[in-house]
Each structure stands twice: as C-alpha cells, then as structure tokens.
C-alpha cells in the first residue's frame, strides 16, 4: 500500500471517529509533513483527493520522435566530426540527448 493511500485511510478513520491518532502521529507513521496531512484532510473533506498522478501513462511533450532520431543518426554517420561539434552544429537538442541517441545506435564507443 502506498504512503498516500495509507495516510488517506488513517485520516478518514480519524474523521469517522474510529481512530484516536493525532495528525502529527499520522504524519510520523506515513513519514509525511504534518502540513501535508492537513492538506490531505481538506481534500478528503471536499472529495477532491486524487490517489493517482494526472500525468501517469502519458507521453512527455518534449519526447524526441523516431523520425528525428533516425535523422540524427543518419546525419552523424555522414559527418566525420566529434560528438561535441556535431551537437553544436545540430543545436536543436542537448548534448546528452544526442549522445544517448548515438550510444543507443552503437555509434559511440567508450575509450
């Protein structure tokens, strides 16, 4: 059971009168800050609590497409410069992004 679900259960039990734990004790049990426990309490009272993150299982907005990956790999294969110079030339993605694409394609070897 996740910490947030456990905290919500303990808070709901306290609100129903089934538990005599204080909010500080609930915070210590779940290792959340007491202010966060009070915020969870407010969400439970207003029926606004969400136990699952809203962006879960969604594609990142800035994810690189397969078409661009293929373009970067083909462009790097035709060039004969270092990765750093290639990144400076390409200038649309970061060095680490391009490095990881080339490493995944097997074009980068550690020395």
VENBELNOR-V323530 format. One record per helix or strand of 2 or more residues. SS is the DSSP state (@ for helix, = for strand). FROM is the first residue (numbers start at 1). TO is the last residue. If there is no record, write none. Layout:
ss:SS from:FROM to:TO
ss:SS from:FROM to:TO
//
This chain:
ss:@ from:3 to:16
ss:@ from:23 to:30
ss:@ from:34 to:45
ss:@ from:66 to:78
ss:@ from:83 to:90
ss:@ from:95 to:104
//
